[in-house]
Amino acid sequence: MINKFKLSACALFLGMAGIAQEVEFTEYDLDNGLHVILHQDNTAPVVTVGVMYHVGAKDEQEGRSGFAHFFEHLLFEGTENIERGKWFDVVAANGGSNNANTTQDRTYYYETFPSNNLELGLWMESERMLHPVINQIGVDTQNEVVQEEKRSRIDNAPYGKIIYATGINQYVFNKHPYKNSVIGTMEDLDSAELPEFIAFFEKYYGPNNATLVVAGDIDVKTTKDLIKKYFGEIEKRAEVERVNIKEEPITETIKATEYDSNIQVPAKIFVYRTPSMKEKDAYILDMISSILTDGRSSRMYRKMVDEEKIALQVLAFPRSQEDYGTYVMGALALGDTPLETLATSIDEEIKKLQTELISEKEYQKLQNKFENRFVNSNSSIQGIASSLATYNMLYGNTDLINKEIEIYQAITREDIQRVAKEYLNKNQRLELDYLPESAKE
């Protein structure tokens, strides 16, 4: 009886947790095309104001890589009403925090304040959109910042060219601008003239190319009035023409070698080009990653690290993007293990997924993992704000914040086998030997 009571209580708790995950929101458009999403949660006196612009590295002109990421920095320089270099001071002085990030597909800026500073957050983001100061001193200053970021995160970071895909995408994409890195090249940034930066802002940073999200301790009506006050008069820009470049399928194995002066342990990496993040198959690849490398009981970890003792670490993860994704998997060699030994072992696990259905027990464990991940997702106001903007802009469906778990729940064992057969084939991949710089000798 006690055990039954415990099980019932546990089921009730999980059911309540699932209900608690429901994120209610209101969304609408201003006349200038700005899409607005509001989420009211009055449990804590904090609010996040975020603006996501539909511009990323893929939108850059050939020979001008790195512009979107550069603007992630440049638009903190100052505005006509915020003194140069004082943006972070204003935020900190009012009890807030802020940041920004850039991907191939979008750029996102946000501030989190005590909720009594909601108006300040909206004013600052409208300032960023309406009249930032873009001048030569700002460009020169941020050029130095970006160069240092590139050195610290990629050039001088172990496995940086895998983590940030600078040693991957150039091989997997031929025509699509995903072949370029988000951070770009310093040569492109150095050679760009000030009018080019101004033109990039005018093209991409208008209200009709943005989503504004306000999440947290707000009153919806008051917030709508403030948004109209600060954003309503910003003029609509010309519509942005979206990138529409199709890649031919990869039909022959691509072999490449990259060197890294920051590592001693070589790695064998396989990379496959995969569908858009909006496709069901992208979700299935996410599940395959969990099967292969999520935790010590995962297939590749148990086999290659524990049993065969040929790998120091294993990895498998999808990098989901708006137009195409990539699926990266591999292993770091233990001791003097040849990279081909790692390749053979990884291929055995791929083959197993292609020829055998995963067991019902493994399938249920997988579903439990993803349901638990859903329950624990969106645990912060900042996270909810980012998710709402992302689902709206890149997926075209804001309510995925509540419904995405249903996509995972609908995935079958047969789906997993089908996707492994369709995408994870030798003739459809990059085979990358990732070696220490000393291996050149």
C-alpha positions in Angstrom: 0.0 0.0 0.0 2.8 2.4 0.9 4.6 1.7 -2.4 1.4 2.2 -4.3 0.9 5.5 -2.5 4.4 6.6 -3.4 4.0 5.7 -7.0 0.7 7.6 -7.2 2.2 10.6 -5.5 5.2 10.5 -7.9 2.8 10.3 -10.9 0.8 13.2 -9.6 3.9 15.3 -9.1 5.1 14.6 -12.6 1.7 15.4 -14.0 1.7 18.7 -12.1 5.2 19.4 -13.3 4.1 18.9 -16.9 1.2 21.2 -16.3 3.5 23.8 -14.7 5.6 23.8 -17.9 2.7 25.3 -19.9 4.0 28.7 -21.0 1.2 31.1 -21.6 1.9 34.0 -24.0 0.3 36.7 -26.0 1.7 37.7 -29.4 0.8 40.4 -31.9 2.3 42.7 -34.6 2.8 46.4 -34.5 2.0 48.4 -37.7 5.7 48.6 -38.5 6.0 44.8 -38.6 7.6 44.2 -35.2 6.4 40.9 -33.8 5.8 41.1 -30.1 5.5 38.2 -27.6 4.5 38.7 -24.0 4.8 36.2 -21.2 3.4 37.1 -17.8 4.9 35.4 -14.7 4.5 37.3 -11.5 6.2 34.7 -9.2 9.4 36.7 -9.0 10.0 40.5 -9.5 12.2 40.2 -12.6 11.6 40.8 -16.3 13.6 40.0 -19.4 13.4 42.2 -22.5 14.9 40.6 -25.6 15.0 41.4 -29.3 15.9 38.8 -31.8 16.8 40.0 -35.3 16.5 37.6 -38.3 20.1 38.1 -39.4 23.0 35.8 -38.9 26.3 34.8 -40.5 24.5 33.3 -43.5 23.1 36.7 -44.5 26.6 38.2 -45.1 28.0 39.2 -48.5 30.9 37.1 -49.9 34.1 38.7 -48.7 32.4 40.4 -45.8 32.1 37.5 -43.3 31.7 38.2 -39.6 29.3 41.2 -39.9 26.4 39.8 -37.9 28.6 38.7 -35.1 30.4 42.0 -35.3 27.1 43.8 -34.8 26.5 41.7 -31.7 29.3 43.8 -30.2 28.9 47.1 -32.1 25.4 47.7 -31.0 26.5 47.9 -27.4 28.7 50.9 -28.3 26.1 53.5 -27.6 23.2 55.5 -29.1 22.2 59.1 -29.5 20.9 59.0 -25.9 23.3 56.5 -24.3 26.8 57.7 -24.0 29.5 55.6 -25.8 30.8 52.9 -23.5 28.1 53.4 -20.9 25.5 50.7 -21.9 26.7 48.1 -19.4 27.0 50.8 -16.7 23.4 51.8 -17.2 22.3 48.2 -16.9 24.4 47.4 -13.9 23.4 50.7 -12.1 19.8 49.6 -12.3 20.3 46.1 -11.0 20.3 44.4 -14.3 22.3 42.1 -16.5 22.6 41.8 -20.3 24.2 39.9 -23.1 23.9 39.0 -26.8 24.7 36.1 -29.0 24.8 35.3 -32.7 24.3 32.2 -34.8 24.2 31.5 -38.5 20.5 32.4 -38.5 19.8 35.1 -36.0 21.2 37.7 -33.5 19.7 38.0 -30.0 20.1 40.9 -27.5 18.5 40.9 -24.0 18.4 42.6 -20.6 17.1 41.2 -17.4 16.0 43.8 -14.8 14.1 44.0 -11.6 10.6 44.4 -12.9 10.2 48.0 -11.9 12.8 48.7 -14.6 10.8 47.2 -17.4 10.4 50.6 -19.1 14.2 51.1 -19.0 14.7 47.8 -20.8 12.2 48.7 -23.5 13.7 52.1 -24.0 17.3 50.7 -24.3 16.3 48.2 -26.9 14.3 50.8 -28.8 17.4 53.0 -28.7 19.5 50.2 -30.2 17.0 49.7 -33.0 16.2 53.4 -33.6 19.4 55.3 -33.6 22.6 53.6 -32.5 25.8 55.5 -33.1 27.8 53.7 -35.7 31.1 55.5 -36.3 34.8 54.7 -37.0 35.9 54.7 -33.4 33.3 52.2 -32.5 34.2 49.9 -35.4 37.9 50.1 -34.6 37.2 49.4 -30.9 35.0 46.4 -31.5 37.4 45.0 -34.2 39.9 44.6 -31.5 37.4 42.9 -29.2 36.3 40.5 -31.9 39.9 39.6 -32.8 40.6 38.8 -29.1 37.4 36.7 -29.0 38.6 34.7 -32.0 42.0 34.1 -30.5 40.6 33.0 -27.1 37.6 30.9 -28.3 38.9 29.4 -31.6 42.6 29.9 -32.3 43.9 29.2 -28.8 41.1 26.9 -27.5 41.5 23.1 -27.6 39.2 21.6 -30.3 38.0 25.1 -31.0 37.6 24.4 -34.7 35.2 21.5 -33.9 33.2 23.3 -31.2 32.7 26.4 -33.4 32.7 24.5 -36.7 35.4 26.5 -38.4 37.2 23.3 -39.3 34.0 21.5 -40.3 31.5 23.6 -42.3 33.9 24.6 -45.0 34.0 21.0 -46.1 30.3 20.1 -45.7 28.8 23.1 -47.5 29.9 24.2 -51.0 27.4 27.0 -52.0 25.4 27.8 -48.9 26.9 30.5 -46.7 26.9 28.1 -43.8 30.3 27.2 -45.1 31.6 30.4 -43.4 32.1 30.7 -39.7 30.0 32.9 -37.5 32.9 34.9 -36.3 34.2 35.5 -39.8 37.7 36.4 -40.9 39.7 39.3 -39.6 40.8 40.1 -43.2 37.1 40.7 -44.2 36.4 42.9 -41.1 39.7 44.8 -41.5 39.0 45.7 -45.2 35.3 46.8 -44.6 34.6 50.5 -44.8 32.3 52.4 -42.4 29.5 52.9 -45.0 29.3 49.1 -45.3 28.5 48.7 -41.6 25.9 51.4 -41.8 24.3 49.8 -44.8 24.2 46.4 -43.0 22.4 48.0 -40.1 19.9 49.7 -42.3 19.1 46.5 -44.1 18.7 44.0 -41.2 18.0 45.8 -38.0 14.5 47.2 -38.6 11.3 46.3 -36.7 9.9 44.1 -39.5 13.0 41.9 -39.2 12.7 41.5 -35.5 10.8 39.8 -32.7 10.5 41.6 -29.3 9.8 39.4 -26.3 9.0 40.5 -22.8 8.8 37.9 -20.1 8.4 38.0 -16.4 6.7 40.1 -13.8 4.6 42.3 -16.1 1.1 43.6 -16.5 0.2 42.9 -20.1 -1.8 46.0 -20.8 0.8 48.3 -19.3 3.5 46.5 -21.2 1.6 46.9 -24.5 1.3 50.6 -23.9 5.0 50.9 -23.2 5.9 48.9 -26.3 3.7 51.2 -28.5 5.4 54.2 -26.9 8.9 53.1 -27.6 8.7 51.0 -30.7 5.5 52.1 -32.5 7.0 55.1 -34.3 10.1 53.2 -35.6 9.8 53.1 -39.4 9.4 49.9 -41.2 12.3 48.9 -43.5 12.4 47.2 -46.8 11.6 43.5 -46.6 14.7 41.3 -46.2 15.2 38.8 -49.0 15.9 35.5 -47.2 18.8 33.2 -48.2 17.5 30.5 -50.6 20.5 28.4 -51.7 20.2 24.7 -52.2 23.1 22.3 -51.7 23.6 19.3 -53.9 23.6 16.1 -51.8 26.9 14.7 -50.6 27.4 11.5 -52.5 31.1 10.7 -51.9 33.1 10.6 -48.7 34.9 13.9 -48.1 38.3 13.3 -46.4 40.1 16.1 -44.6 42.7 16.8 -42.0 42.8 19.7 -39.5 45.6 20.6 -37.1 45.3 22.2 -33.7 48.3 23.5 -31.8 46.3 23.4 -28.5 45.8 19.7 -28.3 47.8 16.5 -27.7 45.0 14.0 -28.2 43.9 13.4 -31.8 40.2 12.8 -32.7 38.3 11.1 -35.4 35.3 13.1 -36.5 32.4 12.2 -38.8 30.1 15.0 -40.0 26.9 14.6 -42.0 24.7 17.3 -43.6 21.2 17.0 -42.2 17.7 18.6 -42.8 16.4 21.9 -41.4 15.8 22.2 -37.7 12.1 22.4 -38.5 12.0 18.9 -39.9 10.9 15.9 -37.8 14.1 14.1 -38.8 16.2 16.7 -37.0 14.4 15.8 -33.8 15.1 12.1 -34.5 18.8 12.8 -34.9 18.7 14.5 -31.5 17.4 11.3 -30.0 20.1 9.3 -31.8 22.7 11.5 -30.2 21.3 10.5 -26.8 21.4 6.8 -27.7 25.0 7.0 -28.7 26.7 9.4 -26.2 24.4 10.7 -23.5 26.0 9.5 -20.3 28.0 6.6 -19.2 25.4 4.1 -20.2 25.2 5.3 -23.8 26.2 2.9 -26.5 29.4 4.6 -27.7 30.6 5.4 -24.2 30.0 2.0 -22.9 31.6 0.3 -25.9 34.5 2.5 -26.8 35.5 4.0 -23.4 34.5 1.2 -20.9 34.8 -2.1 -22.9 37.3 -1.6 -25.7 39.2 1.2 -23.9 40.2 2.8 -27.2 38.6 6.2 -26.6 39.2 8.9 -24.0 35.9 10.5 -24.8 33.1 10.2 -27.4 30.8 12.7 -28.9 27.6 12.9 -31.0 25.5 15.9 -31.4 23.2 17.6 -34.0 23.9 21.3 -34.8 20.4 22.4 -35.8 20.0 25.4 -38.1 17.3 27.0 -40.1 18.2 25.8 -43.6 20.4 22.8 -43.0 21.9 21.1 -40.0 25.0 19.1 -39.4 25.4 16.0 -37.3 28.8 15.6 -35.7 30.0 12.4 -34.1 33.4 11.1 -33.2 35.9 10.1 -30.5 39.2 11.2 -28.9 41.8 8.5 -29.1 43.1 6.9 -25.9 46.8 6.4 -25.9 48.2 5.3 -29.2 44.9 4.0 -30.6 44.9 4.6 -34.4 42.1 6.9 -35.7 40.9 4.2 -38.1 40.3 1.9 -35.1 38.0 4.6 -33.7 36.3 4.9 -37.1 35.6 1.2 -37.3 34.1 1.1 -33.8 31.8 4.1 -34.5 30.7 2.6 -37.8 29.7 -0.6 -36.0 27.4 1.4 -33.8 25.9 3.2 -36.8 25.4 -0.1 -38.5 23.6 -1.5 -35.5 21.2 1.5 -35.5 20.6 0.9 -39.2 19.9 -2.8 -39.0 18.3 -3.4 -35.6 15.5 -1.6 -33.8 16.5 -0.3 -30.4 14.9 -2.4 -27.6 11.6 -1.4 -26.0 13.5 -0.8 -22.8 16.0 1.5 -24.4 13.2 3.3 -26.2 11.3 3.9 -22.9 14.5 5.1 -21.2 15.0 7.5 -24.2 11.5 8.9 -23.9 11.8 9.4 -20.2 15.0 11.4 -20.7 13.4 13.7 -23.2 10.2 14.1 -21.1 12.4 15.0 -18.1 14.4 17.4 -20.2 11.1 19.1 -21.2 9.9 19.3 -17.6 13.2 21.0 -16.6 13.4 23.3 -19.6 12.5 26.9 -19.4 13.4 27.1 -15.7 14.3 30.8 -15.9 12.6 33.8 -17.3 15.7 34.5 -19.5 15.4 31.0 -20.9 11.7 31.4 -21.6 12.2 34.7 -23.4 14.9 33.2 -25.6 12.9 30.1 -26.4 9.8 32.1 -27.3 11.7 34.3 -29.7 13.5 31.3 -31.3 10.4 29.2 -31.8 8.7 32.2 -33.4 11.5 33.3 -35.7 13.2 30.2 -36.8 10.4 27.6 -36.5 7.5 29.8 -37.3 5.5 28.4 -34.4 5.8 30.1 -31.0 3.7 27.4 -29.3 6.4 24.8 -29.8 7.6 26.0 -26.4 4.7 23.9 -25.1 4.2 21.4 -27.9 7.7 20.3 -28.9 7.7 17.4 -26.5 4.8 15.9 -28.6 7.2 15.7 -31.6 9.6 13.6 -29.5 6.8 11.5 -28.1 5.6 10.6 -31.6 9.0 9.4 -32.7 9.1 5.6 -33.0 11.8 3.0 -33.0 11.2 2.5 -36.7 11.8 6.3 -37.2 15.2 6.0 -35.5 16.2 3.2 -37.7 15.0 5.0 -40.8 16.8 8.2 -40.1 20.1 6.3 -39.3 19.7 4.6 -42.7 18.9 7.8 -44.6 21.5 10.1 -43.2 24.4 8.3 -41.5 26.1 6.7 -44.5 29.8 6.7 -45.4 29.3 8.3 -48.8 27.3 11.2 -47.3 29.9 12.4 -44.8 33.0 14.3 -44.0 35.7 12.1 -42.4 38.0 14.4 -40.5 41.3 13.6 -38.8 41.7 16.2 -36.1 45.4 16.2 -35.1 47.9 18.0 -32.9 50.0 20.5 -34.8 53.1 18.4 -34.0 51.6 15.6 -36.2 52.7 17.7 -39.3 56.2 16.8 -38.5 
